[in-house]
Amino acid sequence: MAEVRNKQVIFKDYVSGFPTDDDMNITTSTISLKLPEGSKAVLVKNLYLSCDPYMRPRMTYTTESYIHSFKPGSVIEGCGVAKVLESGHPNFSKGDLVWGITGWEEYSLITLIKTLIKIPTTDLPLSYYTGILGMPGMTAYAGFYEICNPKKGEYVYVSSASGAVGQLVGQFAKLLGCYVVGSAGSKEKVDLLKNKFGFDEAFNYKEETDLVACLKRYFPEGIDIYYDNVGGKMLDAVLLNMRVHGRIAACGMISQYNLDKQDGVCNLINIIIKQVRMQGFVVMSYYHLYPKFLEMILVQMKEGKIVYVEDIAEGLENAPQALIGLFSGRNVGKQVVVVAKE
């Protein structure tokens, strides 16, 4: 079979500070839509790509992370939804829809098959498998239920609450009967948290000069569960407002990703004084729970108990801007890039 053109997003070099358009190139190469003889790989056409905060640390060279840094001169990779064009692996067949790790390009040859999950239902938009039905959904589920062990009536705080993960954590907590407060970076997002996602309260952290006092205002009796997506000064303020036997799920620290020198945390003694359990986690360690999660979330969505908001960017050429926008809070909801619609 003749080769076809393959538009790609190439990572140029390691980044210091905030990433910009100049850190990525849009190029076009060619790819054969025929697998090599005897290959166990899967050839896919990419449909939707996910922009996620964890991708920023991959733009900095490190050998100390759970996931390797991007390689300069190579195609950026991340979670996405794709259609199988040809498969040399017994678990996948031509025409299958899958989600998992793929390239930021029109077509990808995937050799790391263990990252792919077959999509069992197409009753909902396929783009949802970059978010609520994919990695971010599992992140919200694992962090809240498995790490935090929530109980009805507890006081829950979620930072970066309008993002792909936070909007779900807040809704899970409300369904359980918790009191839930979220923070975000604009009036539009605060309104979304209260009026769309059903948070009890929400605030714009950019308008608060004293985070400790702010949290005391919303949680006069303290915080039982903090789902941390930002780290830094917010985490430090939360530590002063935790209740005895509180739990903190350390999911992400987006406030720190673009800093050359990260903020220190000064109030850790409260973990001892208040017997707080703080645990970091990587969602891949919980993928064995995906069938259980999917069964739960599909029912909740069908019954209208869970809603989800996406921010859609059209075209692979707009992927760099969409990714960069995460770090200035430009997106409202889950940031998705549409590459093709089958």
N, C-alpha and C positions, 0 to 999 in steps of 0.2 A: 504494500500500500504506500502511496506517495506521502511525503511529509507535508504537514500543514503548519501554518504560522501559529506561534504561541506567544501571546503577549505576557510579559512577566514584570514583577516588581523586584528589583535587585537591591540588596542592602549594600551600601557603598563602603562604609567604614565605621569603626566604633565611635560611639557618641558620648560627648560630655555635655551635661546640662540638658536643656529641652531639645528634643529632636525637631528637625525641620524637614521641609520638602527636599532640601539638598542632600539629606542623608539617604535618600532612596532614588533610584532611577527606574523609569519605565522603558523597557526594551522589548524587542521582538526577536525570538529565535524560531527554530523549527523543531517539530517533534513527529516521530512516526506513530501512527495510530495502530500499529501492529506490534504485539509483544515479541521479544526475541524468543527463538525456539527454546523450550524447556524452562522459561522464566516462571517463577512463582509470584511475581509482582502483580499489581492491579493497576490498570490504566484507567484514569477517570477524567471526566469533564467536570470542572469545578463550576458550581452554581452560586453558592453563597459563601462569603468569607466572614470570619468573626474578628472584630477588633477588641483586644483584651489588654488590661493594664499590665499583666505579667510579661507582655512582649517588650516593654520598655527595658527592664533589666537585661533582656537578651541582647540588647543593642550595646551593652557594655561588656568588655572582655572579663570573664571570670571562669575559674575552674571549680568554684565552691558552691554551685547551685544544683538544685535537683534537675535542672534542664540546661542543656548546653547553650552557649552564646551563638547568636547568628554568625555566620562566616562571611566576612567581607567579600563581595563579588558574587555571592550566591543568592538564590531566590529566597525571599522571606517565607517563613512557614508559620502556620497557625491552624486553629480549628476551622473547619469548613464543612459544607454539605456538597456532595458530588454524586454524579451518576457514573456507574461502571460501564466503560466501553468494551473492555476486554479483561479477562481474569485468568491468571495461571494458578490461582489459589482455590482450593476446593470449597472454601467457605463463602466465596462470592462468585456471582454469575453476571453475565452481560445484562444490563438493564436494572441491576440492583441500585437502590439509593442508599448512600452511606453518609455517616458523619464521623469526623475524626481529624487527625493531623494531615494537612495537605499543603501544597505550595500556593503562594500568591501568584497564580498564573492561570491561563485558560485551561490547560491540560496538565495533569501530573502523573508521573509514573511512581507509584507508592510501593516501596519495598518493605517498610516497617508495618506489616499487616496488623500487628496486635493493637495498633492505635485506631483501627477502623471498627465501627459498629454499624450493623445493618439497621436501616430505618424500618420499623415494623408497621407503621401506619402513616398514611398520607391524608388523613382527615383534616389535619391542621396545616397551616403554611409550612413549607419546607424550611424556611428561614428560621423557624422556631428551634430547629435542631442546632443552631449556632448559639442559642440562648436558653430559654426556659426548659426545653426538652433535651439540651445537650450539656456541655461542660459547666456553664454558669448555673444552670438549674441544679445539677449534682453538687456543685460547690455550696449553694445555699442550703440544700438538703443536708449534706454531710456536716457542715459547720454548725448548723442550728440544732438538728436533732441528735447527731452522734457526739459532737463535742460539747454542746451546751446543756444537754439533758433538760430541756425546758419543762416547766410546770405551769398549769393554769394559774392565772392571777399574778404572775411574776412581772417585774418591770424590765422592759427590754429597750435597749438603745442600739440603733443601726446608723453607722456613718456611711457617707457616699450612698445614701439610701435610695436614690432614684436610678442607680445604675443597674446593670444586668443582674447582679446578685442581690443587692440591697433591697430592691423592690419586691423580690420574692421572700426574703427573710422576714420582712415586715408583715407580709400577708400570712405567712406560715404562723407567725407569732399571734396575730389577731385571731386566726382560726382556732388557735389553742386557748384563747381567752386571756391573753396577756395584755398589759398596757404597753403601747409601743410609741416611741418617739424616734424620728429620723432627722438627719441633717443633710443638707445639700447646698449648692452654691449659687442659687438664684431664686427669685420669687416664683418664677414659672415652675421650677422643680418642687419647691415647698408646697405650692398649691396642688401639684400632681400627687404628692405624698398623702395629703389630707383628703383630697376630693376624689382621686382615682383609686389609690391603693388602700385607703381606709386607715391610715395611721391616726392615732389619737392626737398627736401633735407633731409639728415639724418646725425647724428653724433654719435660717440661712447663716451658716457659720462665718461667712465673710462679713456679716454685720455685727458680730459679737466681739467685743474687745476683751472680755474676761470669760474664757471658756469654762472655768471652774464654777463661776457664779451662774453662768447660763445653764449648765447641767443641773446645778442645785435648784434652779428655778423650775425646771421641767421634772426633776426627780427629787422632791423634798425628802423622800424616804430612802433615796439611794437607788442604785442600779443593780439588778440581779444578773442580767446578761448583757454583755456588750459584744456585738458583732463588728469587729474592727476591720475596716477596709482602707484606713488611711494612715494609722500609726502617728508618730511624731507628737506634736503639741496636744492633739486631741486625745491620744492615748494617755498622756501624762495627766490631763485634766480628769479623764474618766477614772483613773486610779484613785483619785481623792474622793470620788463619789460612789465607789462600789460598796455594796452591802456585804455583810459577813456571808461567807460561802458563795460569793458571786463567781460567775464564769465568764471568761473572755475567749472568744474564738478569734485567733489572729489569722485572718484570711489574706489581707493585703496591706500594703503600706504606700499607697500611691503618692502621699505627700512627700515621700523621701526619694522617689525614683530618679528625679532629675537634679538632686543636690550632689555637689562634689563632696561636701561634708554633711553627714546626716545629723539630724537633731538628736540630742541626748534625751533620755527619759529619767527624770529625777525622783519620781514618787513610787518606785518599786517596793519600798518598805511596806506599802499598804497591802501587797500580796501576802505578806506574813501576818500583819496586824489583823487583816480581815479574812484571812484564810481563803484567799481568792485563787482559783485555778485558771491559769492562762495557758492555752495550748495552740501552737501553730499546726497547720495541716496542709497537705498537698492532695488535691482532689483525686488524683489517679489512684491513691491508696484506698479509695472508697468505690471505685468503679464496679466492684463485685455487687454493690447494692443497687446498681442501675435498674434492673428489672423491677425491684421493689419500689424504687422512686417513681419510675415511669407509670406503674400501675396506680399509684397514689395521685400523681399530678394530672394524669389524663382524666380521671374521674372529677377532680376538683375543677378543672377547666371546663369540662362538659356541663357541670352543675352551675357554672358561673361564679364559683367561689374564689377563683384566682384569675386575675387579669394581667396582661403583659403589654408593655410599650416598647416599640422598636424605633430606632432612628436609622433610616435607610439611605445609603449612598449608592448611587447608580454608576456602575462602570469601574473596571479594574484601575483605570487611570486616576480615579478619585480615591483609591484605597489609602495612599500615603496621608492625604489631608484628613481622612476619616480617623486614622490611627492617631495622628498628632493631636487631633481635637479632643481626644480622651483626657489629655493632660492639662488642658485649659478649661475643661468642663463644658465644651461646646455641644456635646451630644446630650440629647434628652431621651433616656431609656437605653436599651441595648443597641450598640452600634454595629450595623451589618453592612456589608458591601455586596451588592448584586453583581455577579460576573456574567451570568446567563440564566435564562429561565427555561431550562431544558431545551 
